[in-house]
Amino acid sequence: MSNTGLRAPACGTLWASLTDRQQTSNMKNILIISLLISQTILSFGQVVKTTKKKVDTQEGTATFYVLASNDTVKHGEYQIKAYTGNRVLLKGTYSNNKKVGLWTEQYYGKLYTGPKATGHYDNDIKTEDWTYFDYEGDTVLIYNWTDNRVVFSKLCATDTDKYTVIEDGKENKLKLDCPPTCATGREYFLYQFTREIGEHADLFNKVGDSLYKLETKISITIDKNSSVTEISYSTDEKKELKEIIEKFVNSYKWIAGKKDGQNVTTKFEFPINQSFQF
């Protein structure tokens, strides 16, 4: 009578099968380890190489880092140190030509002792609260750039000046709850204005053999929606200079004045008296 039942595999056959599985498992482990080593080598190979540069600016020497592969791309710490003294006027960090992290600014000049502004950037965009200071170092404005709102304004409820308010086409001088200003505060704006517009002194009015002068009163009309609707001058200035001034003014974010808790159309006015000898 023949035996038709299942036979158990021979011992040698079973051992061979287990050995093959173990070898396959070992090969997989070796492959995984090899891949991990390769990834580690690649990650170390991705360290960004930079070179240090120095460039003279209007107020001081800028020291910063650029990509070794492209010297037009800033990457790393950036600072400007004043020509006179050891004050660091501007300090922050770039990542692939984009401002990131905390940035701090200082006013330049013997008369200015305090900071100018401090706040954070994310991918070259201002975020959260930025604090702006006057020339003595007092906080004049805190503006939240993420929410586009004023957190604090020193001028609200403390400014006793009267401002030109436009209602129904009529102008009246009134005291305001909060005067019109820009998101950086008026001191910051005026400081930057005199320095940047001063770079175009050749467009000022010539008053001598080599003397150029800008002496005027500039009026910026800011409507209820915080938009600049008009820029006027008390004197007749060159068209090219007006275009530069208007471009500068419109590069800032403005804040409407408030009266009785409501936004009103107002004028932000300031005198300018600059002269340069060439």
C-alpha positions in Angstrom: 0.0 0.0 0.0 1.5 3.3 -1.1 1.9 6.3 1.3 0.1 9.4 -0.3 0.6 11.8 2.7 2.6 15.0 2.5 6.3 14.6 3.1 8.2 17.0 5.4 11.1 18.7 3.6 14.5 17.4 4.0 16.6 19.0 6.7 19.1 20.2 4.1 16.4 21.8 2.0 14.9 23.7 5.0 18.4 25.0 6.0 19.0 26.2 2.5 15.7 28.1 2.5 16.4 29.8 5.8 19.9 30.8 4.6 18.5 32.3 1.4 16.0 34.4 3.5 18.7 35.6 5.8 21.0 36.6 3.0 18.1 38.5 1.4 17.4 40.3 4.6 21.1 41.1 5.1 21.2 42.5 1.6 18.2 44.8 2.3 19.8 46.0 5.5 23.0 46.8 3.7 21.1 48.6 1.0 19.3 50.8 3.6 22.5 51.6 5.4 24.1 52.5 2.1 21.2 54.8 1.3 21.5 56.5 4.7 25.2 57.0 4.3 24.6 58.5 0.8 22.0 60.9 2.1 24.3 62.0 5.0 27.1 62.6 2.5 24.7 64.6 0.3 23.4 66.7 3.2 27.0 67.6 4.2 27.7 68.4 0.6 24.8 70.9 0.6 26.5 73.3 3.0 26.2 76.8 1.4 29.5 78.3 0.6 29.7 82.1 1.0 32.3 84.9 0.7 32.6 88.1 2.7 32.1 91.5 1.0 32.4 95.2 2.0 30.7 98.1 0.3 30.7 101.8 1.1 27.1 103.2 1.5 25.8 106.7 2.1 26.2 106.4 5.9 28.7 103.7 6.5 30.5 100.5 5.4 28.3 97.5 4.7 29.7 94.1 5.6 27.9 91.1 4.4 28.1 87.6 2.8 27.2 86.5 -0.7 27.0 83.1 -2.3 30.4 81.9 -3.6 28.7 80.8 -6.7 26.8 84.1 -7.3 28.1 87.3 -5.6 24.8 89.1 -6.3 22.9 86.9 -3.8 23.3 88.0 -0.2 23.3 85.1 2.3 24.1 85.4 6.0 24.7 88.3 8.4 24.5 91.9 7.1 25.4 95.1 8.9 26.3 98.7 8.2 28.7 100.4 10.5 28.8 104.2 10.6 31.9 106.0 9.2 32.2 108.0 12.4 32.3 106.1 15.6 31.4 102.4 16.0 27.6 102.5 15.8 26.0 99.7 13.9 23.3 101.5 11.9 21.7 98.4 10.3 21.9 94.8 11.3 20.1 91.7 10.1 20.3 88.4 8.1 19.7 87.5 4.5 18.7 84.1 3.2 19.1 83.8 -0.6 18.7 87.6 -1.0 15.6 87.7 1.2 15.6 89.4 4.6 14.7 87.1 7.5 14.6 87.2 11.2 15.3 90.2 13.5 16.5 93.5 11.9 17.5 96.6 13.8 18.1 100.2 12.6 19.8 103.2 14.2 19.7 106.9 13.3 22.9 108.3 11.8 24.4 111.5 13.2 25.7 113.1 16.4 22.3 114.5 17.2 20.6 111.1 17.1 21.2 108.9 20.1 18.5 106.3 19.9 17.4 103.4 17.7 15.3 104.0 14.5 13.3 100.7 14.1 13.3 97.1 15.1 11.2 94.1 13.9 11.2 90.8 12.0 11.2 89.8 8.4 9.9 86.6 6.9 11.0 86.0 3.3 11.6 89.7 2.8 8.2 90.7 4.2 7.7 92.6 7.4 5.8 90.6 10.0 4.1 91.0 13.4 4.9 94.1 15.5 7.5 96.6 14.3 8.6 99.3 16.8 9.6 102.8 15.5 11.4 105.5 17.5 12.0 109.2 17.5 15.4 110.8 17.5 15.6 110.6 21.3 14.9 106.9 21.4 11.2 107.1 22.6 8.7 104.7 21.0 6.4 106.7 18.7 4.6 103.9 16.8 4.1 100.2 17.0 2.6 98.8 13.8 1.6 95.2 13.2 2.5 94.4 9.6 0.7 91.0 9.6 -2.6 92.5 10.6 -2.0 95.9 9.1 -3.0 97.8 12.2 -1.7 100.4 14.6 -0.9 98.8 18.0 0.4 102.0 19.6 0.7 105.6 18.5 2.3 108.2 20.8 0.6 111.0 19.0 -3.0 109.7 19.5 -4.7 111.8 22.2 -1.4 113.8 22.9 -0.9 115.8 19.7 -2.3 119.3 20.2 -1.6 120.6 16.7 -4.4 121.4 14.3 -4.6 119.6 10.9 -6.2 120.4 7.7 -9.4 118.3 7.4 -11.3 118.1 4.1 -15.0 117.4 4.3 -17.5 118.0 1.4 -14.8 119.8 -0.5 -14.2 122.3 2.4 -11.0 122.6 4.4 -10.9 123.3 8.1 -8.1 123.3 10.7 -9.1 120.9 13.5 -7.6 118.9 16.4 -7.7 115.2 15.8 -7.9 112.1 18.0 -5.0 110.7 15.9 -3.1 112.7 13.3 -2.3 111.3 9.8 1.0 109.5 9.6 2.7 106.6 8.0 3.2 103.1 9.4 6.8 103.9 10.3 6.1 107.1 12.2 6.7 110.6 11.0 10.3 110.8 12.3 11.4 107.7 10.4 9.7 109.0 7.2 11.2 112.5 7.4 14.7 111.2 8.2 14.6 108.9 5.1 13.0 111.6 3.0 15.8 114.1 3.5 18.5 111.5 2.9 17.0 109.8 -0.2 15.7 113.0 -1.9 19.0 114.6 -1.1 20.7 112.2 -3.5 18.9 114.1 -6.3 20.1 117.5 -5.3 21.1 118.2 -8.9 17.3 118.6 -9.5 17.0 121.3 -6.8 16.7 124.9 -7.7 20.1 126.5 -8.5 20.7 129.6 -6.4 24.4 130.2 -7.0 27.3 129.1 -9.1 27.3 125.6 -7.5 24.6 125.8 -4.8 21.4 123.9 -5.2 18.5 124.3 -2.8 15.1 122.7 -2.0 13.0 125.0 0.2 9.3 124.2 0.1 6.3 123.0 2.0 5.0 119.6 1.0 1.4 118.6 1.6 0.2 115.0 1.3 -3.5 114.4 1.2 -4.5 111.1 2.8 -8.1 110.1 2.4 -10.4 108.0 4.7 -9.1 104.8 3.2 -5.5 105.7 4.0 -4.7 106.3 0.3 -2.5 109.2 -0.9 -4.7 111.2 -3.3 -2.6 114.4 -3.8 0.9 115.7 -3.3 1.3 119.5 -3.6 4.2 122.0 -3.1 4.3 125.6 -2.0 6.9 126.4 -4.7 7.4 125.5 -8.3 9.7 122.5 -8.5 11.0 120.5 -11.5 8.8 117.8 -12.9 11.6 115.2 -12.6 12.0 116.0 -8.9 8.3 115.8 -8.2 8.1 112.4 -9.8 10.9 111.2 -7.5 9.3 112.6 -4.4 5.9 111.2 -5.3 7.4 107.7 -6.0 9.1 107.9 -2.6 5.9 109.0 -0.8 3.8 106.3 -2.4 6.4 103.6 -1.3 5.2 104.1 2.3 2.1 102.8 3.9 -0.1 105.7 5.2 -2.6 105.9 8.1 -5.6 108.2 7.9 -6.3 110.7 10.7 -9.1 110.1 13.1 -11.7 112.5 14.4 -14.4 111.4 16.9 -13.4 107.8 16.3 -13.8 108.0 12.5 -11.3 108.2 9.7 -11.2 111.6 8.0 -9.5 113.0 4.9 -6.5 115.1 6.1 -3.3 116.6 5.1 0.2 115.6 6.3 2.3 118.7 5.8 6.0 119.3 6.4 8.6 121.9 5.5 11.8 121.0 3.7 14.9 123.1 3.6 17.9 121.4 2.0 20.9 122.8 0.2 24.0 121.1 -1.4 27.2 122.5 -2.8 28.6 120.9 -5.9 
